[in-house]
Amino acid sequence: MMSPMQELTLSLDITTDICPMTFVRTRLALDRMAPGEILQVVLKGDEPLRNVPRSAIEMGHDVLSVETDCAGITRLLIRRGG
């Protein structure tokens, strides 16, 4: 079985954006993708870390992983729902 990183369809860096643009940009990227494709979102800060995964789930997408490094950069993998 392939890991989510091997199946990655698109990567989006929103580390310099502020809410609500963090999820607006994430949603626009997800809207352009086909169901089942995987989006990596690179973000920074507590507010986007709370809001982006929650909003993605509320829209019917699957959050596959959330990993934050020692510099506070989070990589979020989202599978677009159908």
C-alpha positions in Angstrom: 0.0 0.0 0.0 1.3 3.5 -0.9 1.8 6.1 1.8 -0.2 9.3 1.6 3.0 11.2 0.6 3.4 8.9 -2.5 -0.1 9.7 -3.5 0.3 13.5 -3.0 -1.6 15.4 -5.8 -0.9 19.0 -4.8 1.0 21.0 -2.2 -0.1 24.4 -0.9 2.0 26.7 1.3 -0.1 29.1 3.4 2.5 29.8 6.0 2.4 33.6 5.3 -1.4 33.9 5.0 -3.7 34.8 7.9 -7.2 33.7 8.7 -9.7 33.6 6.9 -7.4 33.4 3.8 -5.8 30.2 5.1 -8.9 28.2 4.6 -10.1 30.2 1.5 -6.9 29.2 -0.3 -7.2 25.6 1.0 -10.8 25.4 -0.2 -10.0 26.8 -3.6 -7.3 24.1 -4.0 -9.6 21.3 -2.9 -12.3 22.5 -5.2 -10.0 22.1 -8.2 -9.1 18.5 -7.2 -10.9 15.3 -8.0 -12.4 13.1 -5.2 -9.7 11.0 -3.6 -6.8 13.2 -4.5 -4.6 14.4 -1.7 -3.6 17.9 -0.8 -0.7 18.8 1.4 -1.2 22.1 3.2 1.9 23.7 4.8 0.8 26.2 7.5 2.1 28.0 10.6 0.4 29.2 13.7 -2.3 28.1 16.1 -5.3 29.6 14.4 -4.8 28.0 11.0 -3.9 24.7 12.8 -7.3 24.8 14.5 -9.4 26.1 11.7 -8.1 24.5 8.5 -8.5 20.8 9.5 -11.9 21.5 11.2 -13.2 23.3 8.2 -12.0 20.6 5.8 -13.7 17.9 7.9 -16.9 20.0 8.0 -16.9 20.1 4.2 -16.6 16.3 3.9 -12.9 15.9 3.4 -10.6 13.5 5.3 -7.7 14.8 7.3 -5.1 12.0 6.9 -2.3 13.4 9.0 -1.1 16.5 10.9 2.6 16.8 11.7 4.3 19.9 13.2 8.1 20.3 13.2 10.3 22.0 15.8 10.0 25.3 13.9 6.2 25.3 14.2 5.6 24.5 10.6 2.7 22.0 10.2 2.1 19.7 7.2 -1.5 18.7 6.9 -2.6 16.0 4.5 -6.2 16.2 3.3 -8.0 13.7 1.0 -10.7 15.4 -1.0 -14.1 13.9 -0.3 -16.7 13.0 -2.9 
